[in-house]
Amino acid sequence: MADDNHAADNKFDELKGAAKQAFGQVTGDKKAESEGLVEKTMSKAKEAFADAKDAIDGVGEGVKNSKGDNK
């Protein structure tokens, strides 16, 4: 499973990006809006990558266990 600290950091970054994006929308600051969108998107991508890595690690462990190599 993904490291809980990294998951929390990614979620915090996602929320921070969403807040920055919303601030930019409300104030008409296109730069802040764009930066917030990028930050939010990047944190979601990091989270998806961590989830995929966990899934691959799980498959590897399953294959290892099915062969009886549970060292």
N, CA, C and O atoms as CSV, one atom per row, in Angstrom:
chain,resi,resn,atom,element,x,y,z
A,1,MET,N,N,0.844,-1.180,0.000
A,1,MET,CA,C,0.000,0.000,0.000
A,1,MET,C,C,0.883,1.236,0.000
A,1,MET,O,O,1.992,1.204,0.533
A,2,ALA,N,N,0.416,2.302,-0.579
A,2,ALA,CA,C,1.204,3.531,-0.655
A,2,ALA,C,C,1.491,4.052,0.738
A,2,ALA,O,O,0.680,3.904,1.652
A,3,ASP,N,N,2.645,4.660,0.889
A,3,ASP,CA,C,3.032,5.252,2.155
A,3,ASP,C,C,1.980,6.280,2.560
A,3,ASP,O,O,1.633,7.159,1.770
A,4,ASP,N,N,1.472,6.175,3.781
A,4,ASP,CA,C,0.401,7.061,4.231
A,4,ASP,C,C,0.811,8.524,4.212
A,4,ASP,O,O,-0.012,9.392,3.921
A,5,ASN,N,N,2.089,8.814,4.523
A,5,ASN,CA,C,2.549,10.207,4.501
A,5,ASN,C,C,2.498,10.776,3.092
A,5,ASN,O,O,2.114,11.928,2.892
A,6,HIS,N,N,2.885,9.965,2.120
A,6,HIS,CA,C,2.853,10.431,0.730
A,6,HIS,C,C,1.416,10.622,0.270
A,6,HIS,O,O,1.114,11.582,-0.439
A,7,ALA,N,N,0.529,9.718,0.667
A,7,ALA,CA,C,-0.876,9.843,0.290
A,7,ALA,C,C,-1.471,11.113,0.889
A,7,ALA,O,O,-2.220,11.829,0.224
A,8,ALA,N,N,-1.136,11.387,2.146
A,8,ALA,CA,C,-1.634,12.599,2.803
A,8,ALA,C,C,-1.060,13.846,2.140
A,8,ALA,O,O,-1.768,14.834,1.946
A,9,ASP,N,N,0.226,13.799,1.794
A,9,ASP,CA,C,0.852,14.934,1.104
A,9,ASP,C,C,0.185,15.187,-0.238
A,9,ASP,O,O,-0.085,16.335,-0.592
A,10,ASN,N,N,-0.083,14.116,-0.991
A,10,ASN,CA,C,-0.734,14.259,-2.296
A,10,ASN,C,C,-2.128,14.842,-2.146
A,10,ASN,O,O,-2.532,15.703,-2.928
A,11,LYS,N,N,-2.866,14.376,-1.142
A,11,LYS,CA,C,-4.227,14.884,-0.927
A,11,LYS,C,C,-4.179,16.358,-0.531
A,11,LYS,O,O,-4.997,17.155,-0.991
A,12,PHE,N,N,-3.209,16.723,0.332
A,12,PHE,CA,C,-3.058,18.114,0.735
A,12,PHE,C,C,-2.729,18.983,-0.478
A,12,PHE,O,O,-3.307,20.056,-0.653
A,13,ASP,N,N,-1.797,18.516,-1.317
A,13,ASP,CA,C,-1.425,19.265,-2.515
A,13,ASP,C,C,-2.613,19.410,-3.465
A,13,ASP,O,O,-2.789,20.452,-4.097
A,14,GLU,N,N,-3.415,18.367,-3.558
A,14,GLU,CA,C,-4.613,18.425,-4.411
A,14,GLU,C,C,-5.585,19.494,-3.900
A,14,GLU,O,O,-6.110,20.291,-4.678
A,15,LEU,N,N,-5.814,19.498,-2.600
A,15,LEU,CA,C,-6.725,20.483,-2.013
A,15,LEU,C,C,-6.169,21.901,-2.134
A,15,LEU,O,O,-6.908,22.851,-2.395
A,16,LYS,N,N,-4.857,22.028,-1.941
A,16,LYS,CA,C,-4.209,23.336,-2.070
A,16,LYS,C,C,-4.338,23.846,-3.507
A,16,LYS,O,O,-4.618,25.023,-3.732
A,17,GLY,N,N,-4.132,22.960,-4.466
A,17,GLY,CA,C,-4.277,23.343,-5.868
A,17,GLY,C,C,-5.704,23.736,-6.202
A,17,GLY,O,O,-5.935,24.701,-6.931
A,18,ALA,N,N,-6.668,22.984,-5.667
A,18,ALA,CA,C,-8.076,23.296,-5.913
A,18,ALA,C,C,-8.434,24.658,-5.322
A,18,ALA,O,O,-9.175,25.431,-5.929
A,19,ALA,N,N,-7.902,24.944,-4.132
A,19,ALA,CA,C,-8.167,26.233,-3.495
A,19,ALA,C,C,-7.559,27.370,-4.315
A,19,ALA,O,O,-8.183,28.415,-4.501
A,20,LYS,N,N,-6.343,27.157,-4.800
A,20,LYS,CA,C,-5.675,28.177,-5.620
A,20,LYS,C,C,-6.437,28.395,-6.921
A,20,LYS,O,O,-6.592,29.526,-7.379
A,21,GLN,N,N,-6.911,27.303,-7.509
A,21,GLN,CA,C,-7.690,27.405,-8.736
A,21,GLN,C,C,-8.975,28.192,-8.483
A,21,GLN,O,O,-9.326,29.073,-9.267
A,22,ALA,N,N,-9.679,27.877,-7.391
A,22,ALA,CA,C,-10.923,28.573,-7.054
A,22,ALA,C,C,-10.662,30.050,-6.780
A,22,ALA,O,O,-11.428,30.913,-7.208
A,23,PHE,N,N,-9.574,30.337,-6.062
A,23,PHE,CA,C,-9.204,31.726,-5.793
A,23,PHE,C,C,-8.992,32.472,-7.107
A,23,PHE,O,O,-9.461,33.598,-7.274
A,24,GLY,N,N,-8.288,31.841,-8.026
A,24,GLY,CA,C,-8.046,32.459,-9.326
A,24,GLY,C,C,-9.333,32.705,-10.088
A,24,GLY,O,O,-9.480,33.733,-10.750
A,25,GLN,N,N,-10.269,31.764,-9.999
A,25,GLN,CA,C,-11.550,31.933,-10.694
A,25,GLN,C,C,-12.341,33.097,-10.101
A,25,GLN,O,O,-12.919,33.901,-10.832
A,26,VAL,N,N,-12.361,33.181,-8.771
A,26,VAL,CA,C,-13.142,34.225,-8.099
A,26,VAL,C,C,-12.549,35.610,-8.340
A,26,VAL,O,O,-13.281,36.580,-8.540
A,27,THR,N,N,-11.226,35.696,-8.321
A,27,THR,CA,C,-10.577,37.002,-8.463
A,27,THR,C,C,-10.281,37.365,-9.912
A,27,THR,O,O,-9.888,38.496,-10.198
A,28,GLY,N,N,-10.465,36.426,-10.823
A,28,GLY,CA,C,-10.158,36.683,-12.219
A,28,GLY,C,C,-8.675,36.586,-12.525
A,28,GLY,O,O,-8.225,37.038,-13.578
A,29,ASP,N,N,-7.913,36.000,-11.611
A,29,ASP,CA,C,-6.465,35.837,-11.781
A,29,ASP,C,C,-6.218,34.539,-12.541
A,29,ASP,O,O,-6.170,33.457,-11.954
A,30,LYS,N,N,-6.062,34.665,-13.854
A,30,LYS,CA,C,-5.905,33.482,-14.715
A,30,LYS,C,C,-4.627,32.710,-14.393
A,30,LYS,O,O,-4.597,31.485,-14.516
A,31,LYS,N,N,-3.568,33.418,-13.979
A,31,LYS,CA,C,-2.315,32.746,-13.651
A,31,LYS,C,C,-2.498,31.845,-12.428
A,31,LYS,O,O,-2.086,30.686,-12.449
A,32,ALA,N,N,-3.106,32.363,-11.376
A,32,ALA,CA,C,-3.347,31.571,-10.171
A,32,ALA,C,C,-4.289,30.410,-10.476
A,32,ALA,O,O,-4.098,29.302,-9.975
A,33,GLU,N,N,-5.292,30.664,-11.289
A,33,GLU,CA,C,-6.234,29.612,-11.674
A,33,GLU,C,C,-5.517,28.476,-12.403
A,33,GLU,O,O,-5.738,27.300,-12.112
A,34,SER,N,N,-4.661,28.842,-13.349
A,34,SER,CA,C,-3.908,27.835,-14.108
A,34,SER,C,C,-2.927,27.078,-13.229
A,34,SER,O,O,-2.819,25.855,-13.322
A,35,GLU,N,N,-2.208,27.805,-12.372
A,35,GLU,CA,C,-1.255,27.159,-11.474
A,35,GLU,C,C,-1.974,26.181,-10.546
A,35,GLU,O,O,-1.486,25.078,-10.300
A,36,GLY,N,N,-3.121,26.584,-10.039
A,36,GLY,CA,C,-3.898,25.710,-9.160
A,36,GLY,C,C,-4.344,24.449,-9.880
A,36,GLY,O,O,-4.293,23.356,-9.317
A,37,LEU,N,N,-4.775,24.597,-11.108
A,37,LEU,CA,C,-5.195,23.444,-11.903
A,37,LEU,C,C,-4.027,22.487,-12.121
A,37,LEU,O,O,-4.182,21.271,-12.008
A,38,VAL,N,N,-2.857,23.042,-12.434
A,38,VAL,CA,C,-1.672,22.210,-12.649
A,38,VAL,C,C,-1.293,21.479,-11.361
A,38,VAL,O,O,-1.012,20.281,-11.389
A,39,GLU,N,N,-1.284,22.193,-10.234
A,39,GLU,CA,C,-0.940,21.569,-8.953
A,39,GLU,C,C,-1.922,20.446,-8.609
A,39,GLU,O,O,-1.520,19.373,-8.160
A,40,LYS,N,N,-3.191,20.703,-8.823
A,40,LYS,CA,C,-4.225,19.707,-8.527
A,40,LYS,C,C,-4.057,18.484,-9.427
A,40,LYS,O,O,-4.141,17.350,-8.956
A,41,THR,N,N,-3.824,18.706,-10.696
A,41,THR,CA,C,-3.664,17.617,-11.658
A,41,THR,C,C,-2.413,16.793,-11.361
A,41,THR,O,O,-2.447,15.564,-11.432
A,42,MET,N,N,-1.317,17.462,-11.030
A,42,MET,CA,C,-0.070,16.756,-10.720
A,42,MET,C,C,-0.228,15.881,-9.479
A,42,MET,O,O,0.273,14.757,-9.453
A,43,SER,N,N,-0.907,16.371,-8.463
A,43,SER,CA,C,-1.079,15.565,-7.252
A,43,SER,C,C,-1.965,14.353,-7.529
A,43,SER,O,O,-1.742,13.281,-6.966
A,44,LYS,N,N,-2.963,14.516,-8.390
A,44,LYS,CA,C,-3.801,13.378,-8.768
A,44,LYS,C,C,-2.990,12.359,-9.562
A,44,LYS,O,O,-3.172,11.153,-9.391
A,45,ALA,N,N,-2.101,12.832,-10.427
A,45,ALA,CA,C,-1.253,11.929,-11.208
A,45,ALA,C,C,-0.299,11.160,-10.293
A,45,ALA,O,O,-0.079,9.965,-10.490
A,46,LYS,N,N,0.269,11.841,-9.293
A,46,LYS,CA,C,1.157,11.171,-8.339
A,46,LYS,C,C,0.393,10.083,-7.577
A,46,LYS,O,O,0.914,8.992,-7.347
A,47,GLU,N,N,-0.828,10.391,-7.195
A,47,GLU,CA,C,-1.655,9.427,-6.473
A,47,GLU,C,C,-1.974,8.219,-7.354
A,47,GLU,O,O,-1.923,7.081,-6.887
A,48,ALA,N,N,-2.300,8.459,-8.612
A,48,ALA,CA,C,-2.596,7.367,-9.539
A,48,ALA,C,C,-1.362,6.506,-9.772
A,48,ALA,O,O,-1.462,5.282,-9.848
A,49,PHE,N,N,-0.195,7.143,-9.886
A,49,PHE,CA,C,1.050,6.400,-10.067
A,49,PHE,C,C,1.327,5.523,-8.846
A,49,PHE,O,O,1.725,4.367,-8.993
A,50,ALA,N,N,1.123,6.058,-7.655
A,50,ALA,CA,C,1.344,5.282,-6.429
A,50,ALA,C,C,0.378,4.098,-6.362
A,50,ALA,O,O,0.764,3.001,-5.960
A,51,ASP,N,N,-0.876,4.322,-6.757
A,51,ASP,CA,C,-1.859,3.232,-6.768
A,51,ASP,C,C,-1.464,2.147,-7.762
A,51,ASP,O,O,-1.591,0.958,-7.471
A,52,ALA,N,N,-0.984,2.556,-8.938
A,52,ALA,CA,C,-0.559,1.580,-9.947
A,52,ALA,C,C,0.646,0.795,-9.452
A,52,ALA,O,O,0.722,-0.417,-9.650
A,53,LYS,N,N,1.580,1.473,-8.813
A,53,LYS,CA,C,2.757,0.807,-8.269
A,53,LYS,C,C,2.345,-0.215,-7.213
A,53,LYS,O,O,2.869,-1.329,-7.184
A,54,ASP,N,N,1.405,0.164,-6.347
A,54,ASP,CA,C,0.912,-0.763,-5.332
A,54,ASP,C,C,0.270,-1.989,-5.968
A,54,ASP,O,O,0.463,-3.112,-5.502
A,55,ALA,N,N,-0.494,-1.770,-7.032
A,55,ALA,CA,C,-1.147,-2.887,-7.720
A,55,ALA,C,C,-0.112,-3.825,-8.335
A,55,ALA,O,O,-0.248,-5.046,-8.252
A,56,ILE,N,N,0.907,-3.259,-8.943
A,56,ILE,CA,C,1.968,-4.083,-9.546
A,56,ILE,C,C,2.714,-4.855,-8.469
A,56,ILE,O,O,3.012,-6.037,-8.638
A,57,ASP,N,N,3.015,-4.186,-7.364
A,57,ASP,CA,C,3.685,-4.864,-6.248
A,57,ASP,C,C,2.822,-6.018,-5.718
A,57,ASP,O,O,3.336,-7.083,-5.374
A,58,GLY,N,N,1.520,-5.793,-5.658
A,58,GLY,CA,C,0.606,-6.834,-5.189
A,58,GLY,C,C,0.576,-8.029,-6.117
A,58,GLY,O,O,0.534,-9.172,-5.661
A,59,VAL,N,N,0.598,-7.778,-7.411
A,59,VAL,CA,C,0.628,-8.867,-8.387
A,59,VAL,C,C,1.924,-9.661,-8.227
A,59,VAL,O,O,1.920,-10.892,-8.249
A,60,GLY,N,N,3.019,-8.943,-8.066
A,60,GLY,CA,C,4.311,-9.606,-7.875
A,60,GLY,C,C,4.314,-10.483,-6.640
A,60,GLY,O,O,4.823,-11.603,-6.674
A,61,GLU,N,N,3.759,-9.993,-5.563
A,61,GLU,CA,C,3.678,-10.781,-4.330
A,61,GLU,C,C,2.769,-11.998,-4.528
A,61,GLU,O,O,3.059,-13.087,-4.032
A,62,GLY,N,N,1.675,-11.801,-5.255
A,62,GLY,CA,C,0.760,-12.914,-5.515
A,62,GLY,C,C,1.423,-14.010,-6.320
A,62,GLY,O,O,1.246,-15.193,-6.027
A,63,VAL,N,N,2.179,-13.635,-7.324
A,63,VAL,CA,C,2.885,-14.613,-8.154
A,63,VAL,C,C,3.936,-15.327,-7.300
A,63,VAL,O,O,4.080,-16.548,-7.356
A,64,LYS,N,N,4.652,-14.550,-6.524
A,64,LYS,CA,C,5.680,-15.115,-5.653
A,64,LYS,C,C,5.071,-16.116,-4.681
A,64,LYS,O,O,5.614,-17.203,-4.481
A,65,ASN,N,N,3.954,-15.753,-4.082
A,65,ASN,CA,C,3.285,-16.642,-3.122
A,65,ASN,C,C,2.706,-17.884,-3.789
A,65,ASN,O,O,2.702,-18.965,-3.200
A,66,SER,N,N,2.218,-17.730,-5.013
A,66,SER,CA,C,1.619,-18.881,-5.694
A,66,SER,C,C,2.652,-19.915,-6.073
A,66,SER,O,O,2.331,-21.090,-6.249
A,67,LYS,N,N,3.900,-19.478,-6.198
A,67,LYS,CA,C,4.991,-20.402,-6.509
A,67,LYS,C,C,5.551,-21.051,-5.253
A,67,LYS,O,O,6.375,-21.962,-5.333
A,68,GLY,N,N,5.105,-20.585,-4.099
A,68,GLY,CA,C,5.603,-21.128,-2.832
A,68,GLY,C,C,6.932,-20.538,-2.415
A,68,GLY,O,O,7.659,-21.137,-1.623
A,69,ASP,N,N,7.257,-19.367,-2.940
A,69,ASP,CA,C,8.501,-18.692,-2.612
A,69,ASP,C,C,8.288,-17.631,-1.542
A,69,ASP,O,O,8.829,-16.533,-1.675
A,70,ASN,N,N,7.536,-17.902,-0.501
A,70,ASN,CA,C,7.229,-16.869,0.488
A,70,ASN,C,C,8.366,-16.740,1.502
A,70,ASN,O,O,8.213,-17.096,2.670
A,71,LYS,N,N,9.466,-16.246,1.057
A,71,LYS,CA,C,10.620,-16.053,1.944
A,71,LYS,C,C,10.485,-14.763,2.674
A,71,LYS,O,O,11.353,-14.412,3.473
